[in-house]
Amino acid sequence: MAPRNSLQFFSLLISSFAIVQMTMAGDPDILTDFVVPPNLSASKITGSFFTYTALRTIAAATTFNVTKVSMSEFPALNGQSVSYAVLQYPVGTTNPPHVHPRSAELLFLFDGSLEVGFVDTTNKLYTQTLQAGDIFVFPKGLVHFQYNADPKVFAVAVSAFGSANAGTSSLPKALFATDIDDDALAISFKTDVATIQKLKAGLASKP
């Protein structure tokens, strides 16, 4: 192989390794067994550091509620690329369209039923009616939702994430509870400014 072709082959090989690493990337790898918080010393850490007990006293919600178990609530998750959330859906409630920028979501429906779905990058909608015991995956970074359409039964689910801090961006809040220009939103949604202002008012924080 000529030197020029060898150089091209080597460059292609290096580029392919970089692409593979990018596609596999999640939370950064750590070089220790676990991450010791700045306010603790390794010698002081016991099994209690790796135990999260707040879910023992979780109460039934009257509105849709998410109880997160991520790095901010459970520091031992730092560097472990995993987190959880307990989701409660009273009758007729929804987890509005949102995205998790840093992880897929694996939802296990513990009780009740849920209408779930996500939209891919071609704007195709995938939906499913889940029953207790079902598992559904929401791909990383795609818009998705859950809705308890059952008129009588409370629903409870547990979600697992492949990141200690998956992040959540709620579309209604991101669009209408921030300072995006009313005219820009009206043009984007092919409506008028008055309608946009009503949507913003509905999502405004209550005093």
Stockholm file with secondary structure:
# STOCKHOLM 1.0

chainA/1-207         MAPRNSLQFFSLLISSFAIVQMTMAGDPDILTDFVVPPNLSASKITGSFFTYTALRTIAAATTFNVTKVSMSEFPALNGQSVSYAVLQYPVGTTNPPHVHPRSAELLFLFDGSLEVGFVDTTNKLYTQTLQAGDIFVFPKGLVHFQYNADPKVFAVAVSAFGSANAGTSSLPKALFATDIDDDALAISFKTDVATIQKLKAGLASKP
#=GR chainA/1-207 SS CCHHHHHHHHHHHHHHHHHHHHHHCCSCCCSSSSCCCTTSCGGGCCGGGGCCCGGGGCCCCSSCEEEEESTTTCGGGTTSCCEEEEEEECTTCEEEEEECTTCCEEEEEEESEEEEEEECTTCCEEEEEEETTCEEEECTTCEEEEECCCSSCCEEEEEEESSTTCCCEEHHHHHHSSCCCHHHHHHHTTSCHHHHHHHHHHHSCCC
#=GC SS_cons         CCHHHHHHHHHHHHHHHHHHHHHHCCSCCCSSSSCCCTTSCGGGCCGGGGCCCGGGGCCCCSSCEEEEESTTTCGGGTTSCCEEEEEEECTTCEEEEEECTTCCEEEEEEESEEEEEEECTTCCEEEEEEETTCEEEECTTCEEEEECCCSSCCEEEEEEESSTTCCCEEHHHHHHSSCCCHHHHHHHTTSCHHHHHHHHHHHSCCC
//
